[in-house]
Amino acid sequence: MNLIVLLIYGIVIGMANIIPGVSGGTLAVVFNIYDEFVNAITFNVKKIWGNRKFVFPLLIGMLSGIVIFSKLFTVLYENFPVQINYLFTGLIVGSIPMIFGYAVTHEKDTKLGAGRIASICICALVGFALLLIFAYYDKVIDKSSDMNFILPALSVRLTFRIFIAGILGAIAMIVPGISGSLLMLILGVYPIIITSIPAMFHPETFVHAVLLLLPNGVGVLLGLLCGAKLISWFLKKAPNQSYSVILGLLFGSIINVFPGFAVLESVKLGIFSVLCFVVGFLMAYLSSKVEFKKA
């Protein structure tokens, strides 16, 4: 495949991974490179080097897309926080139909027995409860500074949270239709990462930003290398239950992300916020719809 084409694919996938609710894995399927992309995730250095004409342009493109779009997104969030939160809410709501479809369908038959329905409900409640637990811990760590895109103070607890979010986000990214950045948003880490990336390019915040990004980067690497087989095993052995947990996380995340109606202090702000919700919904819904048809 043409190196320029792969570079462009990587940039688009990288940008998608920045947007909560939009799946980079889905775009890899759309570009017809998903199988090769998944096979490239390996500990085998010789295999990676042998596949370098595919791996390197794609990775360079993804990193470029993340760096370029993270700066743009930071500026937008600083100036339009209410509208962006409505966009986030739309992205989350737009992802729900596809996840629900995965949770209630089965590859061997189309009927759900009482036992499977019960397990789906329980797993969804577990996901919802996990989100509430993370939301509780978010309050302990100066969440207001995170959402204002201010680099938070370093701490062992925050470092561990960023590391775990990197692992889970990378695992989520492997699954077509699932957004790794959406999961990091749910875990309250996304604003920290999206702020730290452009902060690396300023001398006064370089060290602070790198120390925040490093545990996330290590987590992402471990999640990609070790999580590919794990998530594949869960989705193969218990697909309904696995997607049900994700569904519970999505429902719970709406409570945390939705800014409410009280913030709509003017008609103009209300109209633009609703438009942002609709745009976010369509972005996630149409993206996931493409993948669901291919599944």
SERO-4910 file (N, C-alpha, C, O; in steps of 0.05 Angstrom, whole numbers):
BEGIN
 pado doro    nc1    nc2    nc3   cac1   cac2   cac3    cc1    cc2    cc3    oc1    oc2    oc3
  Met    A     17    -24      0      0      0      0     18     25      0     39     25     13
  Asn    A      9     46    -14     24     71    -16     30     83     11     12     84     28
  Leu    A     55     91     16     63    101     42     47    127     49     40    131     72
  Ile    A     42    144     29     27    168     33     -1    162     42    -12    175     60
  Val    A    -13    142     29    -40    134     37    -41    124     65    -59    131     81
  Leu    A    -21    108     73    -20     98    100    -16    120    120    -28    120    142
  Leu    A      0    140    113      5    163    130    -21    178    135    -28    186    157
  Ile    A    -37    182    113    -62    196    115    -82    180    132    -96    191    149
  Tyr    A    -83    154    128   -100    137    144    -93    140    174   -110    142    191
  Gly    A    -66    140    179    -57    142    207    -65    168    219    -74    169    243
  Ile    A    -63    191    204    -71    217    214   -101    217    221   -109    227    243
  Val    A   -117    206    204   -146    206    209   -153    188    233   -169    196    250
  Ile    A   -140    165    235   -144    147    258   -135    161    284   -148    158    304
  Gly    A   -112    175    283   -102    189    306   -121    211    315   -126    213    339
  Met    A   -132    226    296   -152    246    303   -177    234    315   -188    244    334
  Ala    A   -185    211    304   -209    197    315   -204    188    343   -223    189    360
  Asn    A   -180    179    350   -174    170    377   -174    193    397   -176    188    421
  Ile    A   -172    218    388   -173    241    405   -202    247    413   -207    257    434
  Ile    A   -221    241    395   -249    248    399   -263    226    415   -266    204    405
  Pro    A   -273    232    439   -288    212    454   -313    203    439   -328    220    431
  Gly    A   -316    177    436   -340    167    423   -335    158    395   -350    142    384
  Val    A   -314    168    382   -307    161    355   -285    140    356   -264    144    369
  Ser    A   -289    117    343   -271     95    345   -250     94    323   -257     94    299
  Gly    A   -225     94    331   -203     91    312   -204     63    300   -197     60    276
  Gly    A   -212     43    315   -215     16    305   -235     14    283   -231     -1    264
  Thr    A   -257     29    286   -277     29    265   -266     40    239   -271     29    217
  Leu    A   -251     62    240   -239     73    216   -219     54    204   -216     53    179
  Ala    A   -204     39    221   -186     19    210   -201     -2    193   -191    -11    173
  Val    A   -225     -9    203   -242    -28    188   -251    -15    161   -250    -27    140
  Val    A   -260     11    163   -269     25    139   -247     27    119   -252     24     95
  Phe    A   -222     31    128   -199     34    110   -188      6    101   -170      5     85
  Asn    A   -201    -15    112   -193    -42    104   -165    -49    112   -150    -63     98
  Ile    A   -156    -39    136   -129    -46    146   -131    -57    174   -110    -60    187
  Tyr    A   -155    -63    184   -158    -71    212   -143    -97    218   -129    -99    238
  Asp    A   -147   -118    201   -133   -143    207   -103   -140    208    -90   -151    226
  Glu    A    -92   -125    189    -63   -121    189    -54   -104    213    -33   -109    224
  Phe    A    -71    -85    221    -66    -69    244    -64    -85    269    -46    -82    285
  Val    A    -84   -103    273    -85   -120    297    -61   -139    297    -49   -143    318
  Asn    A    -55   -150    274    -33   -169    273     -6   -156    278     14   -169    285
  Ala    A     -5   -129    274     20   -114    278     25   -110    308     48   -102    316
  Ile    A      5   -114    325      8   -110    354     20   -135    365      5   -155    370
  Thr    A     45   -135    369     59   -159    378     85   -153    393     96   -131    389
  Phe    A     95   -172    409    120   -169    422    143   -176    403    167   -171    410
  Asn    A    137   -188    381    157   -199    362    169   -175    346    157   -165    327
  Val    A    193   -167    354    206   -144    342    213   -150    312    210   -132    295
  Lys    A    221   -175    307    227   -182    279    203   -180    261    205   -172    238
  Lys    A    180   -188    272    155   -186    257    147   -157    251    138   -150    229
  Ile    A    151   -140    271    146   -111    268    164    -99    246    155    -84    229
  Trp    A    190   -106    248    210    -96    229    204   -106    201    207    -91    181
  Gly    A    195   -131    199    189   -142    172    164   -129    160    160   -129    136
  Asn    A    147   -118    178    122   -104    169    125    -74    171    105    -60    173
  Arg    A    150    -64    171    156    -36    176    143    -17    156    136      6    163
  Lys    A    141    -26    131    129     -8    111     99     -2    116     88     17    106
  Phe    A     87    -19    132     59    -14    140     58     -1    168     44     18    171
  Val    A     74    -11    187     72     -2    215     82     27    218     68     43    230
  Phe    A    106     33    208    117     59    213    101     83    202     96    102    216
  Pro    A     93     82    176     77    104    166     51    108    181     42    130    186
  Leu    A     39     85    188     13     86    203     17     99    231      1    116    239
  Leu    A     38     90    245     44    101    271     51    130    270     42    146    287
  Ile    A     67    138    251     75    166    248     50    183    242     47    205    254
  Gly    A     33    173    225      8    187    219    -10    190    244    -21    211    249
  Met    A    -12    169    260    -29    169    284    -18    189    304    -34    205    315
  Leu    A      8    189    308     20    208    327     16    236    318     11    254    334
  Ser    A     19    241    292     16    268    280    -13    277    284    -18    300    292
  Gly    A    -32    260    279    -60    266    283    -67    273    311    -82    292    317
  Ile    A    -55    258    330    -60    263    359    -49    290    367    -62    305    381
  Val    A    -24    295    359    -11    321    367    -25    345    355    -30    364    369
  Ile    A    -31    343    329    -44    366    316    -71    372    327    -78    394    333
  Phe    A    -88    351    330   -115    355    337   -118    361    367   -137    374    375
  Ser    A    -99    351    384   -101    356    412    -99    386    418   -113    396    436
  Lys    A    -82    400    404    -79    429    408   -104    443    400   -114    461    414
  Leu    A   -115    436    377   -140    448    367   -163    443    387   -178    461    393
  Phe    A   -164    419    397   -186    412    415   -183    427    441   -203    435    453
  Thr    A   -159    431    451   -154    446    476   -164    474    473   -178    484    491
  Val    A   -158    487    451   -168    514    446   -198    515    446   -210    533    458
  Leu    A   -211    497    433   -240    496    431   -252    492    459   -272    505    465
  Tyr    A   -240    475    475   -252    469    501   -249    493    520   -266    499    536
  Glu    A   -226    507    518   -222    530    535   -242    552    529   -249    567    547
  Asn    A   -250    555    504   -268    577    496   -298    569    495   -315    586    498
  Phe    A   -303    543    492   -331    534    489   -336    509    507   -343    488    496
  Pro    A   -333    511    533   -335    487    550   -363    475    550   -365    450    550
  Val    A   -384    491    551   -411    480    551   -417    465    526   -428    443    526
  Gln    A   -411    478    503   -416    465    477   -401    439    474   -412    419    463
  Ile    A   -376    439    483   -360    414    481   -371    392    498   -371    369    490
  Asn    A   -381    399    522   -393    379    539   -418    368    527   -424    344    530
  Tyr    A   -433    385    513   -457    375    499   -448    357    476   -461    337    470
  Leu    A   -426    364    463   -415    347    442   -407    320    453   -414    299    441
  Phe    A   -394    320    476   -386    295    490   -411    278    496   -412    254    491
  Thr    A   -432    291    506   -456    277    513   -469    264    488   -477    241    489
  Gly    A   -469    279    466   -479    268    441   -463    244    432   -474    225    422
  Leu    A   -436    246    434   -419    224    426   -425    199    443   -426    177    432
  Ile    A   -429    203    469   -434    179    486   -461    167    479   -464    143    476
  Val    A   -482    184    477   -509    174    470   -509    161    443   -522    140    439
  Gly    A   -494    172    424   -493    160    397   -479    133    397   -484    118    378
  Ser    A   -463    127    416   -449    102    418   -466     80    429   -461     56    425
  Ile    A   -487     87    444   -503     68    459   -518     48    440   -517     24    447
  Pro    A   -531     56    418   -545     36    402   -527     13    392   -535    -10    392
  Met    A   -503     20    383   -485     -1    373   -476    -20    396   -476    -44    392
  Ile    A   -469     -9    419   -461    -26    441   -484    -43    450   -481    -66    457
  Phe    A   -508    -31    451   -532    -47    458   -536    -70    439   -543    -92    447
  Gly    A   -532    -64    413   -535    -85    393   -516   -108    397   -523   -131    395
  Tyr    A   -491   -101    404   -471   -122    410   -478   -138    435   -473   -162    437
  Ala    A   -490   -124    454   -497   -137    480   -519   -157    478   -520   -176    492
  Val    A   -538   -152    460   -562   -168    459   -563   -188    436   -581   -205    434
  Thr    A   -543   -187    418   -542   -207    396   -521   -228    402   -503   -224    418
  His    A   -524   -250    389   -505   -273    392   -500   -285    365   -518   -287    349
  Glu    A   -475   -293    361   -468   -303    335   -481   -330    327   -484   -336    304
  Lys    A   -489   -345    347   -501   -371    341   -531   -371    338   -542   -388    324
  Asp    A   -544   -352    351   -573   -350    348   -582   -322    353   -566   -305    362
  Thr    A   -607   -317    348   -618   -290    352   -635   -287    376   -645   -265    382
  Lys    A   -640   -309    391   -658   -308    414   -641   -306    440   -620   -319    442
  Leu    A   -651   -291    459   -637   -289    484   -653   -303    505   -677   -297    510
  Gly    A   -641   -323    518   -654   -337    540   -656   -320    565   -643   -300    567
  Ala    A   -671   -330    584   -675   -315    609   -648   -312    624   -642   -291    636
  Gly    A   -632   -333    623   -606   -333    637   -588   -312    625   -574   -298    639
  Arg    A   -587   -311    598   -569   -292    585   -579   -263    590   -563   -245    594
  Ile    A   -605   -259    589   -616   -232    595   -609   -223    623   -601   -200    627
  Ala    A   -611   -242    642   -603   -235    670   -574   -228    672   -566   -209    685
  Ser    A   -557   -243    658   -528   -238    659   -521   -211    646   -504   -197    655
  Ile    A   -536   -205    624   -532   -179    611   -538   -156    630   -524   -137    632
  Cys    A   -561   -159    643   -570   -137    662   -550   -134    685   -544   -112    692
  Ile    A   -541   -157    696   -523   -156    718   -496   -143    710   -485   -126    724
  Cys    A   -486   -151    686   -461   -140    677   -463   -110    671   -445    -94    676
  Ala    A   -487   -102    660   -491    -73    655   -491    -58    681   -480    -36    683
  Leu    A   -503    -69    702   -504    -56    728   -476    -55    740   -468    -35    753
  Val    A   -460    -76    735   -432    -75    745   -416    -53    731   -402    -38    745
  Gly    A   -420    -50    705   -407    -28    691   -416     -1    701   -399     17    705
  Phe    A   -442      2    706   -452     27    717   -441     33    745   -433     55    751
  Ala    A   -439     12    762   -428     15    789   -399     22    788   -390     39    803
  Leu    A   -383     10    769   -355     16    766   -351     46    759   -333     59    769
  Leu    A   -369     56    742   -367     84    734   -372    102    758   -359    122    761
  Leu    A   -392     95    775   -398    111    798   -374    111    818   -369    131    831
  Ile    A   -361     88    820   -337     87    837   -315    106    827   -303    121    842
  Phe    A   -310    105    801   -290    123    789   -299    152    792   -282    169    797
  Ala    A   -325    157    790   -335    184    793   -330    194    821   -323    218    825
  Tyr    A   -333    176    841   -327    184    869   -298    192    872   -292    212    886
  Tyr    A   -280    176    861   -252    182    864   -244    207    848   -224    220    854
  Asp    A   -259    213    827   -254    237    811   -256    262    829   -241    281    826
  Lys    A   -276    261    847   -281    284    864   -258    288    884   -253    311    892
  Val    A   -244    267    891   -221    269    909   -198    283    896   -183    298    910
  Ile    A   -194    279    870   -171    291    856   -181    315    840   -189    311    817
  Asp    A   -180    338    850   -185    364    837   -195    362    808   -181    369    789
  Lys    A   -219    352    805   -230    348    778   -235    375    764   -234    376    740
  Ser    A   -240    395    780   -246    421    768   -222    432    752   -226    443    731
  Ser    A   -198    427    762   -175    437    748   -171    420    723   -162    431    702
  Asp    A   -177    394    724   -175    377    700   -193    387    678   -184    390    655
  Met    A   -218    393    684   -238    401    664   -233    430    655   -243    438    634
  Asn    A   -217    445    669   -209    472    660   -184    471    644   -173    492    637
  Phe    A   -174    447    639   -150    443    623   -125    457    636   -110    470    623
  Ile    A   -123    453    662    -99    462    677    -85    436    686    -97    418    695
  Leu    A    -59    436    682    -44    412    690    -46    408    720    -38    426    735
  Pro    A    -56    385    729    -59    380    757    -33    374    771    -13    367    758
  Ala    A    -32    376    797     -8    370    812     -3    340    811    -21    324    811
  Leu    A     23    333    810     31    305    808     27    292    835     32    304    856
  Ser    A     18    267    835     15    251    859     16    222    851     12    215    828
  Val    A     22    204    870     23    176    865     -4    165    856     -6    149    837
  Arg    A    -25    174    869    -52    165    863    -60    174    834    -71    158    819
  Leu    A    -54    199    827    -60    208    801    -44    193    779    -55    186    758
  Thr    A    -19    189    785     -2    174    766    -13    146    761    -13    136    738
  Phe    A    -21    133    783    -32    106    780    -58    107    764    -63     89    747
  Arg    A    -75    127    768   -100    129    754    -95    133    724   -109    122    707
  Ile    A    -76    150    718    -69    156    690    -58    130    676    -64    125    653
  Phe    A    -42    115    691    -30     90    681    -52     70    675    -52     58    653
  Ile    A    -71     66    693    -93     47    690   -111     56    667   -120     39    651
  Ala    A   -116     82    665   -133     92    643   -119     87    616   -133     82    596
  Gly    A    -93     89    615    -78     83    590    -82     54    582    -86     49    558
  Ile    A    -80     36    601    -83      7    595   -112      2    584   -115    -10    563
  Leu    A   -132     12    599   -160      7    591   -167     21    565   -181     10    549
  Gly    A   -156     45    562   -162     60    537   -150     46    513   -162     45    491
  Ala    A   -126     35    516   -113     20    494   -128     -5    487   -132    -12    464
  Ile    A   -137    -19    508   -153    -44    503   -178    -37    489   -186    -51    470
  Ala    A   -191    -15    497   -216     -7    484   -211      1    455   -228     -5    438
  Met    A   -189     13    450   -183     22    423   -180     -2    403   -185      1    379
  Ile    A   -172    -25    414   -169    -49    397   -196    -58    386   -197    -69    364
  Val    A   -217    -54    401   -243    -64    393   -256    -45    374   -260    -21    381
  Pro    A   -263    -53    349   -277    -35    331   -303    -25    342   -319    -41    353
  Gly    A   -308      1    340   -332     12    350   -330     23    378   -347     38    387
  Ile    A   -308     16    393   -304     26    420   -283     47    420   -262     44    407
  Ser    A   -288     69    433   -270     92    434   -253     91    459   -263     92    481
  Gly    A   -226     89    455   -208     90    478   -208    116    492   -207    117    516
  Ser    A   -210    138    477   -211    165    489   -237    169    505   -238    183    525
  Leu    A   -259    156    495   -284    158    510   -281    144    537   -291    155    557
  Leu    A   -268    121    538   -264    108    563   -246    125    582   -251    126    606
  Met    A   -226    138    571   -209    155    587   -224    179    597   -219    190    619
  Leu    A   -243    188    581   -261    210    590   -278    201    613   -281    215    633
  Ile    A   -289    177    611   -305    165    632   -289    163    658   -299    167    680
  Leu    A   -263    156    656   -246    152    679   -235    179    689   -220    179    709
  Gly    A   -241    201    676   -233    228    685   -204    235    678   -194    254    690
  Val    A   -192    220    660   -164    225    653   -161    240    627   -140    253    622
  Tyr    A   -181    239    610   -179    251    583   -170    280    583   -152    287    568
  Pro    A   -182    298    599   -174    326    599   -144    330    606   -131    348    596
  Ile    A   -134    313    624   -106    315    632    -88    308    609    -68    323    604
  Ile    A    -94    287    594    -78    279    571    -79    299    549    -59    306    537
  Ile    A   -103    308    543   -107    326    520    -94    353    526    -87    368    507
  Thr    A    -91    360    552    -77    385    559    -46    381    559    -32    399    552
  Ser    A    -38    358    567     -9    353    570      5    351    543     29    358    541
  Ile    A     -9    342    523      5    338    496     15    365    485     39    367    479
  Pro    A     -2    386    483      9    411    473     27    425    494     45    440    486
  Ala    A     24    419    520     41    431    540     70    421    538     88    435    548
  Met    A     74    398    525    101    389    521    118    408    504    143    408    505
  Phe    A    105    424    488    119    441    469    125    469    481    133    487    467
  His    A    120    472    507    127    497    521    148    491    543    143    473    559
  Pro    A    170    505    542    192    498    561    184    499    590    193    482    606
  Glu    A    166    517    598    159    520    626    141    497    636    140    492    660
  Thr    A    128    483    618    110    461    626    119    434    615    106    414    618
  Phe    A    142    433    602    152    409    589    155    386    608    144    364    603
  Val    A    169    390    630    175    368    649    149    358    662    144    334    664
  His    A    132    377    670    107    370    683     89    354    664     77    334    672
  Ala    A     88    362    639     71    348    619     82    320    614     66    301    612
  Val    A    108    318    611    120    292    605    115    273    628    109    249    624
  Leu    A    117    282    653    112    265    676     83    256    678     77    235    689
  Leu    A     65    272    667     37    264    666     31    244    643     15    226    646
  Leu    A     45    249    621     41    232    597     55    205    599     45    185    588
  Leu    A     77    204    613     93    180    613     78    156    624     78    135    611
  Pro    A     64    158    647     49    134    656     27    126    637     21    103    635
  Asn    A     15    146    624     -6    140    604      6    125    580     -6    106    570
  Gly    A     29    135    571     43    122    549     50     93    554     47     76    538
  Val    A     61     89    578     69     61    586     44     44    588     44     21    579
  Gly    A     22     55    599     -3     41    601    -14     34    574    -23     11    570
  Val    A    -13     53    556    -23     48    528     -7     26    515    -18      8    502
  Leu    A     20     26    518     36      6    506     30    -22    517     27    -41    502
  Leu    A     28    -23    544     21    -49    556     -7    -58    548    -12    -82    543
  Gly    A    -26    -39    546    -53    -46    539    -54    -57    510    -69    -76    505
  Leu    A    -39    -45    492    -39    -54    465    -26    -82    462    -37    -99    448
  Leu    A     -3    -85    475     11   -110    472     -2   -134    487     -4   -156    477
  Cys    A    -10   -128    512    -21   -150    529    -51   -152    527    -63   -174    530
  Gly    A    -64   -129    521    -93   -129    522   -106   -140    497   -129   -148    498
  Ala    A    -92   -141    475   -104   -150    450   -115   -179    453   -138   -184    446
  Lys    A    -98   -197    464   -107   -224    468   -129   -226    489   -147   -242    487
  Leu    A   -126   -210    510   -145   -211    533   -173   -203    523   -192   -217    528
  Ile    A   -175   -180    510   -201   -170    501   -213   -188    480   -237   -192    479
  Ser    A   -195   -200    464   -205   -218    443   -217   -243    457   -237   -254    447
  Trp    A   -204   -253    478   -214   -276    493   -241   -271    505   -259   -287    503
  Phe    A   -243   -248    519   -269   -241    532   -291   -238    512   -313   -248    516
  Leu    A   -286   -224    490   -307   -219    470   -314   -245    455   -337   -248    446
  Lys    A   -296   -264    454   -301   -290    442   -317   -308    461   -336   -322    452
  Lys    A   -308   -309    486   -321   -327    505   -347   -316    517   -365   -332    522
  Ala    A   -348   -290    521   -372   -278    534   -378   -251    521   -376   -230    534
  Pro    A   -386   -251    495   -390   -226    481   -413   -209    493   -410   -185    496
  Asn    A   -435   -222    499   -458   -207    510   -450   -193    536   -456   -169    541
  Gln    A   -438   -208    554   -431   -197    580   -410   -175    578   -411   -155    592
  Ser    A   -390   -179    561   -369   -159    558   -380   -133    548   -374   -111    559
  Tyr    A   -397   -134    527   -409   -109    517   -429    -97    536   -434    -73    536
  Ser    A   -441   -114    553   -460   -104    573   -446    -87    594   -456    -67    603
  Val    A   -422    -95    602   -406    -79    621   -400    -52    608   -402    -31    621
  Ile    A   -392    -52    583   -386    -27    569   -412    -10    567   -410     15    570
  Leu    A   -434    -23    562   -460     -8    561   -466      6    587   -475     29    588
  Gly    A   -461     -8    609   -465      4    636   -447     28    640   -455     48    652
  Leu    A   -422     26    631   -403     48    633   -413     72    618   -411     95    627
  Leu    A   -424     68    594   -434     90    578   -457    104    591   -458    129    591
  Phe    A   -476     89    601   -499    101    614   -490    117    639   -500    139    643
  Gly    A   -472    106    654   -462    121    677   -447    146    670   -448    165    685
  Ser    A   -433    145    648   -416    168    640   -433    192    632   -424    215    635
  Ile    A   -458    187    623   -475    209    616   -480    227    640   -482    252    638
  Ile    A   -484    215    663   -489    230    688   -466    249    694   -470    271    703
  Asn    A   -441    239    689   -417    255    696   -411    276    675   -401    298    682
  Val    A   -416    271    650   -408    289    628   -429    310    622   -422    333    617
  Phe    A   -454    302    623   -476    321    615   -475    346    634   -477    343    658
  Pro    A   -472    370    623   -470    394    639   -496    404    651   -496    422    667
  Gly    A   -519    393    642   -544    401    652   -556    424    635   -543    434    617
  Phe    A   -581    430    642   -595    451    627   -591    479    639   -596    499    626
  Ala    A   -583    479    664   -580    505    678   -559    523    666   -560    547    668
  Val    A   -539    510    653   -517    525    641   -525    540    616   -510    557    606
  Leu    A   -548    533    605   -557    546    580   -570    573    587   -595    575    587
  Glu    A   -553    592    592   -563    618    602   -574    636    580   -584    658    586
  Ser    A   -571    629    555   -581    645    533   -591    628    510   -583    604    508
  Val    A   -608    639    494   -619    624    471   -597    616    452   -597    594    442
  Lys    A   -579    634    447   -557    629    429   -540    606    438   -533    588    423
  Leu    A   -533    606    464   -517    584    475   -533    558    474   -521    537    468
  Gly    A   -559    559    479   -575    535    478   -576    523    450   -574    499    447
  Ile    A   -579    540    430   -581    530    402   -555    517    394   -555    495    383
  Phe    A   -532    530    400   -506    519    392   -500    493    408   -488    475    398
  Ser    A   -509    492    433   -504    468    449   -520    444    439   -510    422    437
  Val    A   -545    449    431   -562    428    419   -550    419    393   -549    395    387
  Leu    A   -540    437    376   -527    430    351   -502    413    356   -497    394    342
  Cys    A   -487    420    377   -463    404    384   -471    376    393   -458    357    386
  Phe    A   -493    374    408   -503    348    416   -510    331    391   -503    308    390
  Val    A   -525    343    373   -533    329    349   -509    320    332   -508    298    322
  Val    A   -489    338    329   -465    332    314   -450    308    327   -442    289    314
  Gly    A   -447    310    353   -434    288    368   -448    262    365   -436    241    361
  Phe    A   -475    263    368   -491    239    365   -488    226    337   -484    202    335
  Leu    A   -489    243    317   -487    232    289   -459    221    284   -456    201    270
  Met    A   -438    235    294   -411    225    290   -408    197    301   -397    179    288
  Ala    A   -417    193    326   -413    167    339   -432    146    328   -425    123    323
  Tyr    A   -457    155    323   -478    136    313   -471    125    285   -472    101    280
  Leu    A   -464    144    267   -458    135    240   -433    119    239   -431    100    223
  Ser    A   -412    127    255   -387    112    256   -392     83    266   -383     64    254
  Ser    A   -407     81    288   -413     54    299   -431     38    281   -430     14    281
  Lys    A   -449     52    267   -468     38    249   -453     24    226   -459      2    218
  Val    A   -432     38    216   -415     26    195   -402      0    205   -403    -20    192
  Glu    A   -391      2    230   -377    -22    241   -397    -44    247   -391    -67    242
  Phe    A   -421    -37    257   -440    -58    265   -449    -73    240   -454    -97    242
  Lys    A   -451    -60    218   -459    -74    193   -437    -92    183   -443   -113    171
  Lys    A   -412    -85    189   -389   -102    180   -384   -125    199   -372   -144    191
  Ala    A   -394   -123    224   -388   -144    244   -402   -170    237   -399   -190    252
***
